[in-house]
Amino acid sequence: MSRALLEVDELCVDLHSAGGRVRLVDGVSFEVASGETVGLVGESGSGKSLTALSIMQLFDTHADGDFRLSGEVRLAGKDLLRLRRNEIEAVRGDRIAMVFQDPMSSLTPSMRIGRQLVEAAAVHTSLSRKEASDRAVELLARAGIPSPERRMHQYPHELSGGMQQRVMIAMALMCEPDLLIADEPTTALDVTVQAEILDLLRSLQETEGMAILLITHDLGVIAEMCHRVNVMYSGQIVESGPMADLFTSPTHPYTEGLLASLPQTVLETGEWVSIPGTVRPASDPVAGCRFADRCAYREAACDEPQPVFAVGAGHTVRCHRADDLTLRGVGAGV
């Protein structure tokens, strides 16, 4: 892969409120190279979407408190967290675009599809309205939407969920971004439409040459789409590496548990495996391993801060027993 396009280094997200500070994302680091797809996987509440929102800086102060970011988020070497508001707004939609899980929450219900696409181009490009309209029709067609000229005059509610998501992907590509962040882009869709959307993202990546940060809780989607994977748990990345390595030789007990619970694994082994317990809330932090309460390999050292170990080429894990568990073959054959 080429030199990293996106570099996230020790990113932390703190929520400050009347009740004090809560750290929701803790020391997250990963890279995305130009033209590659990197996955960010974990169960709900692990901090995946917060990490994506931090890259885009889409936080606002609200009644419950305000978010504060620290660390570095570099795009082509420029730290996005140090940019002024007008500077980061110029980056959004232009060099980085984002597709969310629910397109209806992103599309304006009272505005026609064509107008939304054209206005997205007007903010970031010098295209005339005619040129922007022509490009919108072209992108809708490339996104697999039939009769794109007619769809330009329709409202979001007149389209199916899959068509709405295709519109959002077309809108994200209006300004030819270097990086597309796809946050659970197929979760609300049926299986057939999910496959079509993933095929579309793959095809567009090949033609546009963009990088993709794919956020999901679905390991099947990760296996199909990603070159490298970052596994998040309770606000931290606990394992990171090439997709094939994590699926064949997972080293962190949490990754092992996720893979063991896959339907395919259950069918092969005839055994249903679940991870006991629940995720510790961010409001109740611990100094040691955040997965320790649910881990079958727990010992006294797990109550101490867990360093990140390299266990292979580009493969790291946040577990002091990494070498021991690798030798024991944790997850082998999964």
N, C-alpha and C positions, 0 to 999 in steps of 0.2 A: 504494500500500500504506500501511497505517497505521504508526504509530510502531513502531520495532523492539521486538519482544518479547524476543529473545535477542541479546545483543551480546558477541561474543568479540573481545577486544582484546589483541594481542601475547601470545597464549598460548604458553608454552613448557613442554615436558615433558622433564625430565632423569632419567635412570636413574643412580643412584649405587650403585656396587658396589666390591668390593675392587680392581678393575682401574681405577677412576677414574670420571669422569663422562662419560656419552654423552647428547647432546641428540637426542631422538627426534622431537620436534615443535618447530619453531623459528619463533616470531613469527607465529603464525596469527591472522588477524583476519577476521571476517565477521559478518553480521547475518542474522536471520530475523525477518520481520514477522509479526504475527498473521494467520493465515489463509493464508499462502503456503507453498509448497514450495520449499526450497532444496537443491540437490544438492551433494554433496561427492564428487568422482570422482577416481580415480587407480588405478594398478596396486597389486598387493599389496605391503605394506611401505611405502607412502607416508605412513602416519600417520593415515589416515582414522578407523580404529576407536579409536586412542589419543586422538584429539581428542574423539570421542564419550564415551569412558570418563572423560576429564578433566571434561567438562561434568557428568557424573553423579557424579564422584569415586568411581569404583568400583575404585580401586587399593588393594592391600594390600602391606605389606612382605613380601618373600619371600626365599628362600635366595640368590638372585642379587643382591639389593640392594633399594633402595627408590626409588619414583618421587617426584619433587618438582615441583610445579606453580608457575608464576609467570605474571604477567599478570592479566587480569581476565576473568571470565565473568559477565555481568550478565543476570539474568532480571527483566524489568520494573523495571530500575534497581538491583536488589539484587545485589551481588557474591557469587556462590556460593562462590568460593574463600576468602572470609573468614568463612564460617559455621562454627559449631561442628558436631561430628559429629551430635548429635541434631537440629540444625537442618537440615542437608543431608539427613538421613534422612527428615525430614518433607516435604521437597521432592520426593524421589524417589518415583515412583509416584503422587504427588498432582498436582503442577503439571507435572512432566516424567516421561514414561514412555518405556520403551525396548523395542524388539522386535529380537531378535538373529537372526543367520543360521540357527542350528540350534536349533529349538524344543525338541528333546529334551534339550539341555544346560541349558535354562532351566526346563523342567517337572520336577517331582519325580516320578520313575517309580513310587514306591510310594504315591502319594496320588491319590485320585480327582479328576477335572477340577473337579467342583463345589466340592469342599472348597478347592482351590487358588484358585479365583475368589472364593469367599466370604471366605477369609482375607486376600486382597489388599484387599478392601473394608474388612474389620474394622480393618486397621492405620491407614487414612487417613480413614475416614468414621464417622459416628455411626449408620449404618444397623444395624438389628437383623439377626440372621442370616436371618430370613424375608425381610426387605426385600432384603438382599444376594443371597439365593438367587434371588429373583424378578428382580432386575436382571441377575444372571448369565445366567439363561435368556433374557432379552430380548436381551442383547448377543450371545450365541451365535447366536441367530436372525438378528440383524442382520448378523452376520459370515458368514452364508450356511451355517451348519451345520444340516443337517436333524435333526429329532427332538431339539431341544436338551435337553428334560427327560431323555431317555434318556442323552444324552451326559454329563450331569452326573454320572452314576454309573459312567462308564467310566474306565479308566486310560489314560495317554498312549499306551502301546504298542498300544492297541486302535484308535487313529486313524491315518490316513495322514499323510504329511508335510505335505500341504496343509492338512488339518484341524487338525493340531497348530499350524501357524502361525496359523490363524484363531483358535484358542483363545488364543494369545499376544496377538493383536491385541485380542480381547475383554477379556482381563485388563488390558491396557494402558489400556483405555478405562473401566475400572470406576470410576475416580475423576475422570473428565472432565478430563484434563490439558490444559494450555494448549499444550504442545509434545510431539510424538511424535518420538522419534529412531528411525529405522528403519535398522538396520545390516545391509546386504545381505539384506533380508527375503525375496528370491525366488531366491537363488543356488542353493540345494539342491533346487529344485523344477523339474518339467518345464515346457515352454514354455506349455502350456495353463493349468496351475495358476498359473504366474507372472502371466499376463494377468489371471486371476481375482483374485489377491491385489492387484495394482495397481489394478484397478477397485474393489475393496473399500476400499482406502485412500483413493482419490479420493472415493468416495461418502461415507465416514465423515467426511472432512475437510469436505465441503460441509454435512453435517448438524450436525456438532459444532463447526465453526468453528475447529478447532485448526490450529496451524502444524506443518509436518513438516520435519525435517532428514533427508534421504534420502542414505544412504551406499552407494555402489556403485562397481563398476568397469565397469558396463555402460552405455555411452553411449546405447543404445537406450532403456533405462529412464529415463535423464535427459531425453531428448528428449520422452518421453511424459508425464512427471510434473512437471517442474520449471519454475518461473518464472525462477529465477536459478541459476547454477552456479559452484562454486569448484573449480578444478583443482589437485590436490595432487601434488607430486613431491618425494620425499626429505625429507619433514617440513615443506615450505613450500607455501603457496599461490602458484602461479606465474601464474595468470590467473583473473580473476573478472569476471562480468558477466551480463547477461540471456541466457537460454538461446539465443534466436534469434541474438544477436550472436556468441556463441562458435561456433555451428554454421555460420554463413555467413561470418564474418570472424574466424577465430581469429588471434591475434597472436603468441602464444608458440610457438616451434618444437615444444615438447612437445605442446601441444594440437593443432597441425597434424598431428603424427605419429599421435596417437590417432585423429583423424578420418579420416586417410588409410588407416588399417588397418581401418576398418569394412567389413563384407561388402558393404553397399550401395555404398560408394565404389569398392570393387574391381570390382564388377559394372559400374558406370557408366564407369570409366576403363579397365578391362581390365588394370590394373596392380596387382600386389601390392606394397604398401609396408610395410616393417617398420622399427622404430627399432633401429639397431645398438647393440651393447654391452649392458651391464647397469647397474642402479641402483647408485650408489656407496653402500657401507654407511655407516650412521650413525657407526660407530666410526672412519671415515676421512673426517672433514669437510674441506671446502675453504672458503677465504675468499670465493671468487667464485661464479659460477653453478654449481649442482650438476648441471645438465644439459649443461654445456659439453663433456664428454668424448664425448657422443653427438650433438652438434649440428652440422648442416651449415653453420651460419652463424657458427661460432666465430671469434673474433679475440682479440687481446691483451687488450682491455678486459674480456673475459668472465672473466678471472682476478681481477677486482676485485669488491667487494661490489655486488650488483645492486639498485638502488633500484626502488620501485614507481611506475610511470607511469600516468597516466590517458590512455586512448586513445579515450574516448567517454563517453557518459552512463552512469555506473555501471559502466564497463568499465575494469578496471585490469590491468596485466601487470608481472611482475617480469623485465624484460629491458632492457638499456641500448640495444638496437637496435629498441625498440618502434616508434618513428616510422618508421624506415627500412623495417622489415619490413611495416608497414601499407601504406606507399606502394608496396611491391613486390607487394602483394596476396597475402601468405602465406595459404594456405588458402582463397582466394577460390573460391567455387563448390563447396566441399566439402559 
